[in-house]
Amino acid sequence: MRLPDEQLRAGHIPADVYRQLPPGTDMRHVVIVQEAPRSYTGPIVLTLVITVGSVAVLLVIAYVSQIIAASVVSVLSASCGIGYTISRTSKRRRSSRALGK
């Protein structure tokens, strides 16, 4: 028996607990109650729920902001004549020497 748990399961009372018992106590009727080991299931599940919930909220915010931006652009282009175009022009221009070779 190496661990205190094994001693308690075998019926042995450790010396520090034995000193706390009042004199004249019948040792056959002594019950030692141990605290149950901590369960980590609750905190792990809570962390996962918070993570998934925050990702879902961020995705909803991104989707809603995209819809709002598209509707603002369409309303402005329909009412004011303002348009939104994406131009993909190349930054580099070829020199005349490169074109001739």
DSSP file (Angstrom, degrees, kcal/mol; ACC not computed):
  #  RESIDUE AA STRUCTURE BP1 BP2  ACC     N-H-->O    O-->H-N    N-H-->O    O-->H-N    TCO  KAPPA ALPHA  PHI   PSI    X-CA   Y-CA   Z-CA
    1    1 A M              0   0    0      0, 0.0     0, 0.0     0, 0.0     0, 0.0   0.000 360.0 360.0 360.0 112.0    0.0    0.0    0.0
    2    2 A R        +     0   0    0      1,-0.0     3,-0.0     0, 0.0     0, 0.0   0.791 360.0  61.2-103.2 -36.4    1.7    3.1   -1.2
    3    3 A L  S  > S-     0   0    0      1,-0.1     4,-1.5     4,-0.0     3,-0.3  -0.634  78.4-125.0 -98.2 151.1   -1.1    5.7   -1.5
    4    4 A P  H  > S+     0   0    0      0, 0.0     4,-2.4     0, 0.0     5,-0.2   0.834 111.1  61.0 -60.9 -31.7   -3.3    7.0    1.3
    5    5 A D  H  > S+     0   0    0      1,-0.2     4,-2.4     2,-0.2     5,-0.2   0.914 103.0  49.9 -61.4 -41.3   -6.4    6.0   -0.7
    6    6 A E  H  > S+     0   0    0     -3,-0.3     4,-1.6     1,-0.2    -1,-0.2   0.879 109.6  51.8 -64.8 -36.9   -5.3    2.4   -0.6
    7    7 A Q  H  <>S+     0   0    0     -4,-1.5     5,-2.3     2,-0.2     4,-0.5   0.925 110.9  47.0 -65.0 -43.7   -4.8    2.6    3.1
    8    8 A L  H ><5S+     0   0    0     -4,-2.4     3,-1.0     1,-0.2    -2,-0.2   0.894 111.1  51.3 -66.3 -39.0   -8.3    4.0    3.6
    9    9 A R  H 3<5S+     0   0    0     -4,-2.4    -1,-0.2     1,-0.3    -2,-0.2   0.824 107.7  53.7 -66.2 -29.8   -9.8    1.3    1.4
   10   10 A A  T 3<5S-     0   0    0     -4,-1.6    -1,-0.3    -5,-0.2    -2,-0.2   0.556 122.3-106.8 -81.8  -6.7   -8.1   -1.3    3.4
   11   11 A G  T < 5S+     0   0    0     -3,-1.0     2,-0.3    -4,-0.5    -3,-0.2   0.483  73.2 137.9  97.8   1.7   -9.6    0.0    6.6
   12   12 A H      < -     0   0    0     -5,-2.3    -1,-0.3    -6,-0.2    -2,-0.1  -0.631  44.6-143.7 -82.9 139.6   -6.4    1.6    8.0
   13   13 A I        -     0   0    0     -2,-0.3     5,-0.0     2,-0.0    -5,-0.0  -0.911  20.1-122.8-104.1 123.0   -6.8    5.0    9.7
   14   14 A P     >  -     0   0    0      0, 0.0     4,-2.5     0, 0.0     3,-0.3  -0.234  23.5-114.0 -62.2 155.4   -3.9    7.4    9.1
   15   15 A A  H  > S+     0   0    0      1,-0.2     4,-2.0     2,-0.2     5,-0.1   0.850 113.9  54.1 -62.6 -37.7   -2.3    8.7   12.3
   16   16 A D  H  > S+     0   0    0      1,-0.2     4,-0.6     2,-0.2    -1,-0.2   0.871 113.1  43.0 -68.0 -34.0   -3.3   12.3   11.7
   17   17 A V  H >> S+     0   0    0     -3,-0.3     4,-0.7     2,-0.2     3,-0.6   0.869 110.8  56.4 -73.9 -37.2   -7.0   11.3   11.4
   18   18 A Y  H >< S+     0   0    0     -4,-2.5     3,-0.8     1,-0.2    -2,-0.2   0.864 103.4  54.4 -63.3 -36.0   -6.7    8.9   14.3
   19   19 A R  H 3< S+     0   0    0     -4,-2.0    -1,-0.2     1,-0.2    -2,-0.2   0.759 102.9  57.6 -69.7 -24.2   -5.5   11.8   16.6
   20   20 A Q  H << S+     0   0    0     -4,-0.6    -1,-0.2    -3,-0.6    -2,-0.2   0.637  84.9  98.3 -81.5 -14.1   -8.5   13.9   15.7
   21   21 A L  S << S-     0   0    0     -3,-0.8     3,-0.1    -4,-0.7     4,-0.0  -0.519  82.4-112.5 -74.8 139.2  -11.0   11.2   16.9
   22   22 A P    >   -     0   0    0      0, 0.0     3,-1.2     0, 0.0    -1,-0.1  -0.363  42.2 -90.8 -67.8 152.4  -12.3   11.8   20.4
   23   23 A P  T 3  S+     0   0    0      0, 0.0     3,-0.1     0, 0.0     0, 0.0  -0.344 110.7  30.5 -65.2 143.4  -11.2    9.3   23.1
   24   24 A G  T 3  S+     0   0    0      1,-0.3     2,-0.3    -3,-0.1    -3,-0.0   0.544  80.9 149.1  87.7   9.2  -13.4    6.3   23.6
   25   25 A T    <   -     0   0    0     -3,-1.2     2,-0.7     1,-0.1    -1,-0.3  -0.590  51.6-122.3 -78.1 133.5  -14.6    6.1   19.9
   26   26 A D    >   -     0   0    0     -2,-0.3     3,-1.6     1,-0.2     4,-0.1  -0.661  17.3-153.7 -76.6 116.5  -15.3    2.7   18.6
   27   27 A M  G >  S+     0   0    0     -2,-0.7     3,-0.9     1,-0.3    -1,-0.2   0.684  88.5  67.2 -68.3 -18.0  -13.1    2.2   15.6
   28   28 A R  G 3  S+     0   0    0      1,-0.2    -1,-0.3     3,-0.0    -2,-0.0   0.692 102.9  46.5 -75.0 -16.7  -15.4   -0.3   14.0
   29   29 A H  G <  S+     0   0    0     -3,-1.6     2,-0.4     2,-0.0    -1,-0.2   0.269  83.6 115.7-108.7  11.1  -18.0    2.5   13.5
   30   30 A V    <   -     0   0    0     -3,-0.9     2,-0.5    -4,-0.1    -3,-0.0  -0.690  44.3-168.6 -83.9 129.4  -15.7    5.2   12.1
   31   31 A V        -     0   0    0     -2,-0.4     2,-0.6     2,-0.0    -2,-0.0  -0.981   7.1-156.0-119.2 125.9  -16.4    6.1    8.5
   32   32 A I        -     0   0    0     -2,-0.5     2,-0.5   -24,-0.1    -2,-0.0  -0.904   9.3-155.8-104.2 122.6  -14.0    8.3    6.6
   33   33 A V        -     0   0    0     -2,-0.6     2,-0.3     0, 0.0    -2,-0.0  -0.852   7.2-160.5-102.8 128.6  -15.5   10.3    3.8
   34   34 A Q        -     0   0    0     -2,-0.5     2,-0.3   -29,-0.0    -2,-0.0  -0.804  23.1-110.4-107.2 149.8  -13.3   11.4    0.9
   35   35 A E        -     0   0    0     -2,-0.3     3,-0.1     1,-0.1    -1,-0.0  -0.564  38.4-111.9 -75.3 138.9  -14.0   14.1   -1.6
   36   36 A A        -     0   0    0     -2,-0.3     3,-0.1     1,-0.1    -1,-0.1  -0.385  39.8 -95.7 -68.3 148.0  -14.7   12.8   -5.1
   37   37 A P        -     0   0    0      0, 0.0    -1,-0.1     0, 0.0     2,-0.1  -0.324  49.7 -94.5 -63.5 149.2  -12.0   13.6   -7.7
   38   38 A R        -     0   0    0     -3,-0.1     2,-0.5     1,-0.1    -3,-0.0  -0.388  32.8-138.3 -69.4 138.5  -12.7   16.7   -9.8
   39   39 A S        -     0   0    0     -2,-0.1     3,-0.2     1,-0.1    -1,-0.1  -0.852  12.8-168.6 -97.8 130.9  -14.4   16.3  -13.1
   40   40 A Y     >  +     0   0    0     -2,-0.5     4,-1.6     1,-0.2     5,-0.2   0.311  65.7  94.6 -99.4   6.9  -13.1   18.4  -16.0
   41   41 A T  H  > S+     0   0    0      2,-0.2     4,-2.5     1,-0.2     5,-0.2   0.922  82.1  51.8 -65.8 -44.3  -16.0   17.6  -18.3
   42   42 A G  H  > S+     0   0    0      1,-0.2     4,-2.5    -3,-0.2     5,-0.2   0.946 111.1  43.9 -61.2 -52.9  -18.0   20.7  -17.4
   43   43 A P  H  > S+     0   0    0      0, 0.0     4,-2.1     0, 0.0    -1,-0.2   0.868 114.5  50.9 -62.9 -34.1  -15.2   23.3  -18.0
   44   44 A I  H  X S+     0   0    0     -4,-1.6     4,-2.2     2,-0.2    -2,-0.2   0.931 112.3  45.6 -67.6 -44.4  -14.1   21.7  -21.2
   45   45 A V  H  X S+     0   0    0     -4,-2.5     4,-2.5     1,-0.2     5,-0.2   0.902 112.1  52.4 -65.2 -40.1  -17.6   21.6  -22.6
   46   46 A L  H  X S+     0   0    0     -4,-2.5     4,-2.3    -5,-0.2    -1,-0.2   0.906 109.1  49.8 -62.0 -41.7  -18.2   25.2  -21.5
   47   47 A T  H  X S+     0   0    0     -4,-2.1     4,-2.3     2,-0.2    -1,-0.2   0.910 111.8  48.1 -63.2 -43.0  -15.0   26.3  -23.3
   48   48 A L  H  X S+     0   0    0     -4,-2.2     4,-2.7     2,-0.2     5,-0.2   0.903 111.3  50.0 -64.8 -41.0  -16.0   24.6  -26.5
   49   49 A V  H  X S+     0   0    0     -4,-2.5     4,-2.4     1,-0.2    -2,-0.2   0.910 111.6  48.3 -64.7 -41.7  -19.5   26.1  -26.4
   50   50 A I  H  X S+     0   0    0     -4,-2.3     4,-2.4     2,-0.2    -2,-0.2   0.912 113.3  48.0 -64.3 -42.0  -18.1   29.6  -25.9
   51   51 A T  H  X S+     0   0    0     -4,-2.3     4,-2.1     2,-0.2    -2,-0.2   0.939 114.5  44.2 -64.3 -48.1  -15.6   29.1  -28.8
   52   52 A V  H  X S+     0   0    0     -4,-2.7     4,-2.3     1,-0.2    -2,-0.2   0.895 114.1  51.4 -65.2 -39.5  -18.2   27.8  -31.2
   53   53 A G  H  X S+     0   0    0     -4,-2.4     4,-2.4    -5,-0.2    -1,-0.2   0.904 109.7  48.4 -64.7 -41.7  -20.7   30.5  -30.2
   54   54 A S  H  X S+     0   0    0     -4,-2.4     4,-2.2     2,-0.2    -1,-0.2   0.889 111.7  49.8 -68.0 -37.3  -18.2   33.3  -30.7
   55   55 A V  H  X S+     0   0    0     -4,-2.1     4,-2.2     2,-0.2    -2,-0.2   0.912 111.3  49.8 -65.0 -41.5  -17.2   31.9  -34.1
   56   56 A A  H  X S+     0   0    0     -4,-2.3     4,-2.3     1,-0.2    -2,-0.2   0.913 110.2  49.9 -63.8 -42.3  -20.9   31.7  -35.1
   57   57 A V  H  X S+     0   0    0     -4,-2.4     4,-2.4     1,-0.2    -1,-0.2   0.914 110.5  50.1 -62.9 -42.5  -21.5   35.3  -33.9
   58   58 A L  H  X S+     0   0    0     -4,-2.2     4,-2.3     1,-0.2    -1,-0.2   0.890 110.3  50.2 -63.7 -39.0  -18.5   36.6  -35.9
   59   59 A L  H  X S+     0   0    0     -4,-2.2     4,-2.3     2,-0.2    -1,-0.2   0.902 111.0  48.7 -65.8 -40.3  -19.8   34.7  -39.1
   60   60 A V  H  X S+     0   0    0     -4,-2.3     4,-2.7     2,-0.2     5,-0.2   0.913 111.0  50.4 -65.4 -41.9  -23.2   36.2  -38.7
   61   61 A I  H  X S+     0   0    0     -4,-2.4     4,-2.4     1,-0.2    -2,-0.2   0.914 111.5  48.5 -61.8 -42.6  -21.8   39.7  -38.2
   62   62 A A  H  X S+     0   0    0     -4,-2.3     4,-1.8     2,-0.2    -2,-0.2   0.905 113.3  47.1 -64.0 -41.8  -19.6   39.3  -41.4
   63   63 A Y  H  X S+     0   0    0     -4,-2.3     4,-2.0     2,-0.2    -2,-0.2   0.919 113.7  47.1 -66.2 -44.5  -22.6   38.0  -43.4
   64   64 A V  H  X S+     0   0    0     -4,-2.7     4,-2.6     1,-0.2    -2,-0.2   0.904 111.3  50.9 -66.5 -41.0  -24.9   40.8  -42.2
   65   65 A S  H  X S+     0   0    0     -4,-2.4     4,-2.5    -5,-0.2    -1,-0.2   0.865 109.1  52.1 -65.5 -34.0  -22.3   43.5  -42.9
   66   66 A Q  H  X S+     0   0    0     -4,-1.8     4,-2.3     2,-0.2    -1,-0.2   0.913 111.0  46.9 -65.8 -41.8  -21.8   42.1  -46.4
   67   67 A I  H  X S+     0   0    0     -4,-2.0     4,-2.3     2,-0.2    -2,-0.2   0.913 112.9  49.3 -66.2 -42.2  -25.6   42.3  -47.0
   68   68 A I  H  X S+     0   0    0     -4,-2.6     4,-2.4     2,-0.2    -2,-0.2   0.922 111.4  49.0 -63.6 -43.6  -25.7   45.9  -45.6
   69   69 A A  H  X S+     0   0    0     -4,-2.5     4,-2.3     1,-0.2    -2,-0.2   0.913 111.9  48.8 -63.0 -42.2  -22.8   47.0  -47.8
   70   70 A A  H  X S+     0   0    0     -4,-2.3     4,-2.1     1,-0.2    -1,-0.2   0.897 112.4  48.1 -65.5 -39.1  -24.3   45.5  -50.9
   71   71 A S  H  X S+     0   0    0     -4,-2.3     4,-2.4     2,-0.2    -1,-0.2   0.886 110.4  51.4 -70.3 -36.7  -27.7   47.1  -50.3
   72   72 A V  H  X S+     0   0    0     -4,-2.4     4,-2.5     2,-0.2     5,-0.2   0.922 111.5  47.8 -64.0 -43.4  -26.1   50.5  -49.6
   73   73 A V  H  X S+     0   0    0     -4,-2.3     4,-2.3     1,-0.2    -2,-0.2   0.905 113.0  47.9 -64.2 -41.1  -24.1   50.3  -52.8
   74   74 A S  H  X S+     0   0    0     -4,-2.1     4,-1.7     2,-0.2    -2,-0.2   0.892 112.8  48.2 -69.1 -37.9  -27.2   49.3  -54.8
   75   75 A V  H  X S+     0   0    0     -4,-2.4     4,-2.4     2,-0.2     5,-0.4   0.930 113.7  47.1 -66.7 -44.3  -29.4   52.1  -53.2
   76   76 A L  H  X>S+     0   0    0     -4,-2.5     4,-2.1     1,-0.2     6,-1.3   0.893 113.0  48.2 -64.6 -39.5  -26.7   54.7  -53.9
   77   77 A S  H  <5S+     0   0    0     -4,-2.3     4,-0.3     4,-0.2    -1,-0.2   0.842 115.3  45.4 -71.2 -30.7  -26.2   53.6  -57.5
   78   78 A A  H  <5S+     0   0    0     -4,-1.7    -2,-0.2    -5,-0.2    -1,-0.2   0.863 124.5  30.1 -79.0 -35.6  -30.0   53.6  -58.1
   79   79 A S  H  <5S+     0   0    0     -4,-2.4    -3,-0.2    -5,-0.2    -2,-0.2   0.886 131.8  25.4 -93.9 -42.0  -30.7   56.9  -56.5
   80   80 A C  T  <5S-     0   0    0     -4,-2.1    -3,-0.2    -5,-0.4    -2,-0.1   0.568  97.3-116.9-102.9  -9.8  -27.7   59.1  -56.9
   81   81 A G      < +     0   0    0     -5,-0.7     2,-0.4    -4,-0.3    -4,-0.2   0.652  64.2 146.6  80.9  14.1  -26.1   57.6  -60.0
   82   82 A I        -     0   0    0     -6,-1.3     2,-0.3    -9,-0.1    -1,-0.3  -0.711  29.3-163.9 -85.6 131.5  -23.0   56.6  -58.0
   83   83 A G        -     0   0    0     -2,-0.4     2,-0.5    -3,-0.1    -9,-0.1  -0.811  14.7-146.4-115.9 157.6  -21.4   53.4  -59.2
   84   84 A Y        +     0   0    0     -2,-0.3     2,-0.4   -11,-0.1    -7,-0.0  -0.967  25.4 171.5-124.5 113.8  -18.9   51.1  -57.6
   85   85 A T        -     0   0    0     -2,-0.5     2,-0.6     2,-0.0    -2,-0.0  -0.918  26.9-141.9-124.1 150.3  -16.5   49.4  -60.0
   86   86 A I        -     0   0    0     -2,-0.4     2,-0.5     2,-0.0    -2,-0.0  -0.947  19.3-164.3-109.5 116.6  -13.5   47.3  -59.4
   87   87 A S        -     0   0    0     -2,-0.6     2,-0.5     2,-0.0    -2,-0.0  -0.874   9.2-165.0-105.3 134.0  -10.7   47.9  -61.9
   88   88 A R        +     0   0    0     -2,-0.5     2,-0.3     2,-0.0    -2,-0.0  -0.585  25.2 161.7-114.7  67.8   -7.9   45.5  -62.2
   89   89 A T        -     0   0    0     -2,-0.5     2,-0.3     1,-0.1    -2,-0.0  -0.617  42.8-110.1 -87.6 148.8   -5.3   47.4  -64.1
   90   90 A S        -     0   0    0     -2,-0.3    -1,-0.1     1,-0.1    -2,-0.0  -0.574  15.0-149.5 -78.3 138.7   -1.8   46.3  -64.0
   91   91 A K  S    S+     0   0    0     -2,-0.3     2,-0.4     2,-0.0    -1,-0.1   0.856  80.3  68.9 -74.9 -36.6    0.7   48.5  -62.1
   92   92 A R        -     0   0    0     -3,-0.0     2,-0.4     0, 0.0    -2,-0.1  -0.679  67.4-162.1 -88.9 134.2    3.6   47.6  -64.4
   93   93 A R        -     0   0    0     -2,-0.4     2,-0.2     0, 0.0    -2,-0.0  -0.938  22.0-119.3-113.1 139.5    3.7   48.9  -67.9
   94   94 A R        -     0   0    0     -2,-0.4     2,-0.1     1,-0.1     0, 0.0  -0.513  27.5-125.0 -76.2 140.0    5.9   47.3  -70.4
   95   95 A S     >  -     0   0    0     -2,-0.2     4,-1.5     1,-0.1     3,-0.2  -0.359  23.6-109.1 -78.8 165.7    8.5   49.6  -72.0
   96   96 A S  H  > S+     0   0    0      1,-0.2     4,-1.4     2,-0.2    -1,-0.1   0.810 118.2  57.2 -66.2 -28.9    8.7   50.0  -75.7
   97   97 A R  H  > S+     0   0    0      1,-0.2     4,-1.1     2,-0.2    -1,-0.2   0.888 104.8  50.7 -68.4 -39.0   12.0   48.1  -75.8
   98   98 A A  H  4 S+     0   0    0      1,-0.2    -1,-0.2     2,-0.2    -2,-0.2   0.841 109.8  50.8 -68.5 -31.7   10.4   45.1  -74.1
   99   99 A L  H  < S+     0   0    0     -4,-1.5    -1,-0.2     1,-0.2    -2,-0.2   0.835 106.8  54.5 -74.5 -31.0    7.6   45.1  -76.7
  100  100 A G  H  <        0   0    0     -4,-1.4    -1,-0.2     1,-0.2    -2,-0.2   0.748 360.0 360.0 -75.2 -24.6   10.0   45.2  -79.6
  101  101 A K     <        0   0    0     -4,-1.1    -1,-0.2    -3,-0.1    -2,-0.1   0.481 360.0 360.0 -80.1 360.0   12.1   42.2  -78.7
